[in-house]
Amino acid sequence: MKMKWVLIASVTLIYFCMNIPAHAEDESLRTQVLNYAGKSYTGIQDPDYLSYDSALREYMVKRIHQRFGVTLDPKTYSGFDLLEIEALLKCKKSEEPADTIFKMFPKYR
């Protein structure tokens, strides 16, 4: 019976340790993006949409650099293009060059 409680306590401790953010800066970028969750916009010229897209681009560029070691300019691609680029980088073969992925996306500005 005592072993059962030790096991439950250990699993709970491990769960909470795994959910601690590794970097406070990364967490603040994620929070900036999540602040826009559930909002609707009047169009792509809406100031709130532009600030959301800017926050999303910053977050995605940092995440792509951390996960794949690829440095991108946040002003080059839209936030949604960066989401697609990340998905394609996850799926690409190890011997496939990453440059072929970037050629599929038009420049944002």
DRENVO-578106 format. One line per field, with one value per residue: residue number from 1; residue in three letters; x, y, z negated of N, C-alpha, C in turn. Coordinates in steps of 0.02 Angstrom, whole numbers, plus 50000, padded with zeros to 5 digits. Layout:
N
pos = c(NUM;...)
code = c(ala;...)
nu = c(X;...)
nv = c(Y;...)
nw = c(Z;...)
cau = c(X;...)
cav = c(Y;...)
caw = c(Z;...)
cu = c(X;...)
cv = c(Y;...)
cw = c(Z;...)
//
This chain:
109
pos = c(1;2;3;4;5;6;7;8;9;10;11;12;13;14;15;16;17;18;19;20;21;22;23;24;25;26;27;28;29;30;31;32;33;34;35;36;37;38;39;40;41;42;43;44;45;46;47;48;49;50;51;52;53;54;55;56;57;58;59;60;61;62;63;64;65;66;67;68;69;70;71;72;73;74;75;76;77;78;79;80;81;82;83;84;85;86;87;88;89;90;91;92;93;94;95;96;97;98;99;100;101;102;103;104;105;106;107;108;109)
code = c(met;lys;met;lys;trp;val;leu;ile;ala;ser;val;thr;leu;ile;tyr;phe;cys;met;asn;ile;pro;ala;his;ala;glu;asp;glu;ser;leu;arg;thr;gln;val;leu;asn;tyr;ala;gly;lys;ser;tyr;thr;gly;ile;gln;asp;pro;asp;tyr;leu;ser;tyr;asp;ser;ala;leu;arg;glu;tyr;met;val;lys;arg;ile;his;gln;arg;phe;gly;val;thr;leu;asp;pro;lys;thr;tyr;ser;gly;phe;asp;leu;leu;glu;ile;glu;ala;leu;leu;lys;cys;lys;lys;ser;glu;glu;pro;ala;asp;thr;ile;phe;lys;met;phe;pro;lys;tyr;arg)
nu = c(50041;50098;50194;50116;50072;50193;50229;50125;50150;50276;50251;50167;50254;50350;50270;50236;50364;50400;50318;50366;50418;50556;50624;50603;50588;50544;50421;50357;50344;50259;50147;50115;50069;49961;49875;49794;49704;49550;49500;49421;49446;49431;49492;49643;49708;49677;49727;49742;49753;49871;49963;49949;49994;50126;50174;50156;50243;50369;50374;50368;50483;50583;50555;50573;50708;50762;50721;50760;50875;50876;50892;50783;50711;50593;50518;50511;50423;50248;50152;50073;50134;50254;50210;50175;50300;50371;50301;50333;50471;50476;50435;50526;50655;50811;50921;50875;50884;50849;50824;50742;50615;50592;50582;50455;50371;50302;50380;50344;50342)
nv = c(49941;50060;50074;50102;50234;50301;50281;50351;50481;50501;50497;50607;50711;50703;50736;50872;50928;50914;51004;51129;51282;51295;51409;51576;51680;51618;51575;51697;51743;51645;51671;51798;51766;51683;51773;51820;51721;51657;51777;51880;51956;52102;52105;52085;52203;52249;52321;52244;52115;52128;52148;52026;51938;51980;51945;51807;51774;51808;51717;51593;51596;51593;51469;51379;51399;51350;51214;51161;51224;51317;51476;51607;51755;51852;51944;51903;51796;51756;51730;51614;51549;51517;51424;51320;51296;51248;51127;51059;51050;50960;50846;50822;50728;50671;50685;50774;50938;51090;51205;51184;51183;51315;51380;51357;51450;51612;51773;51876;52017)
nw = c(50000;49961;50060;50169;50146;50149;50282;50347;50299;50354;50493;50504;50465;50567;50676;50649;50651;50783;50846;50819;50886;50996;51037;50993;51082;51199;51153;51132;51263;51314;51235;51283;51410;51378;51321;51419;51447;51501;51547;51671;51832;51936;52058;52158;52141;52018;51867;51749;51802;51874;51770;51706;51807;51816;51687;51694;51799;51743;51636;51704;51785;51689;51629;51736;51759;51638;51640;51765;51807;51906;51969;51989;52062;51981;52051;52179;52209;52189;52037;52046;52153;52093;51999;52086;52143;52032;52011;52129;52115;52010;52074;52176;52259;52192;52277;52370;52433;52343;52412;52523;52471;52433;52554;52598;52542;52555;52540;52402;52387)
cau = c(50000;50143;50226;50067;50073;50259;50224;50081;50185;50331;50222;50142;50312;50379;50224;50244;50431;50402;50279;50399;50447;50629;50649;50551;50578;50502;50354;50326;50325;50200;50092;50096;50029;49898;49831;49749;49663;49479;49480;49408;49473;49392;49530;49716;49733;49657;49787;49749;49777;49942;50004;49947;50038;50194;50191;50160;50305;50425;50373;50382;50553;50623;50543;50605;50780;50778;50709;50791;50937;50869;50880;50739;50693;50521;50484;50511;50366;50191;50149;50046;50185;50302;50180;50182;50372;50388;50272;50372;50537;50467;50423;50577;50705;50873;50967;50843;50903;50793;50813;50686;50553;50583;50566;50383;50333;50318;50404;50288;50343)
cav = c(50000;50117;50079;50133;50306;50325;50282;50406;50543;50507;50514;50676;50754;50703;50773;50943;50949;50916;51061;51192;51308;51295;51477;51625;51720;51579;51575;51762;51745;51602;51707;51851;51736;51657;51829;51831;51662;51667;51842;51884;52017;52127;52093;52081;52270;52263;52329;52187;52059;52141;52135;51953;51906;51996;51903;51738;51767;51808;51654;51537;51600;51570;51397;51344;51402;51305;51144;51137;51260;51358;51546;51640;51824;51853;51989;51873;51752;51769;51684;51550;51517;51489;51363;51268;51280;51205;51061;51027;51033;50900;50788;50813;50676;50700;50702;50825;51006;51131;51260;51168;51200;51388;51403;51349;51503;51679;51820;51910;52090)
caw = c(50000;49957;50125;50214;50135;50172;50354;50365;50285;50402;50558;50498;50464;50634;50719;50637;50672;50857;50870;50803;50947;50996;51045;50979;51142;51244;51124;51143;51333;51320;51204;51329;51464;51350;51304;51476;51458;51501;51574;51743;51861;51992;52119;52147;52125;51950;51825;51703;51841;51890;51710;51696;51856;51796;51629;51718;51838;51696;51599;51748;51805;51632;51620;51792;51747;51583;51656;51826;51819;51967;51952;52037;52047;51969;52098;52245;52217;52144;51981;52068;52193;52046;51972;52138;52149;51976;52024;52182;52087;51970;52118;52227;52248;52165;52332;52411;52412;52320;52459;52568;52436;52433;52622;52609;52510;52580;52490;52371;52401)
cu = c(50043;50178;50180;50069;50140;50258;50181;50115;50242;50305;50197;50201;50344;50336;50233;50312;50435;50364;50309;50432;50523;50657;50591;50537;50533;50430;50320;50305;50262;50139;50068;50052;49962;49850;49779;49701;49589;49455;49465;49430;49432;49428;49604;49746;49714;49719;49797;49775;49851;49986;50004;49996;50111;50217;50199;50225;50367;50430;50394;50455;50598;50616;50576;50681;50801;50772;50750;50857;50936;50851;50840;50726;50617;50483;50478;50449;50310;50191;50123;50094;50237;50275;50187;50255;50393;50362;50312;50442;50533;50464;50480;50627;50770;50922;50938;50863;50841;50777;50755;50619;50540;50565;50491;50342;50353;50343;50346;50286;50392)
cv = c(50063;50128;50113;50209;50337;50330;50340;50473;50554;50528;50586;50725;50759;50743;50848;50969;50955;50976;51129;51218;51313;51366;51526;51667;51683;51578;51642;51770;51703;51637;51764;51825;51713;51713;51841;51773;51680;51733;51837;51952;52037;52115;52093;52150;52291;52268;52272;52126;52068;52129;52061;51919;51920;51953;51830;51726;51764;51741;51595;51537;51574;51495;51356;51344;51353;51232;51118;51172;51302;51429;51579;51712;51827;51899;51959;51832;51772;51718;51615;51513;51484;51426;51306;51247;51234;51133;51024;51008;50970;50838;50775;50758;50708;50721;50756;50894;51047;51187;51247;51186;51275;51415;51397;51407;51571;51723;51862;51985;52106)
cw = c(50000;50025;50175;50207;50157;50248;50378;50355;50335;50471;50558;50500;50533;50682;50711;50658;50748;50884;50852;50866;50941;50999;51034;51041;51191;51218;51135;51216;51345;51291;51249;51385;51437;51329;51359;51488;51452;51528;51648;51768;51922;52059;52104;52133;52054;51906;51776;51740;51857;51829;51693;51744;51839;51737;51649;51757;51792;51659;51643;51771;51750;51622;51675;51782;51692;51603;51715;51843;51882;51946;52007;52014;52037;52018;52168;52259;52170;52088;52002;52114;52147;52012;52022;52146;52093;51987;52077;52158;52044;52014;52167;52208;52227;52221;52378;52388;52393;52369;52506;52536;52441;52501;52636;52583;52538;52523;52466;52389;52455)
//
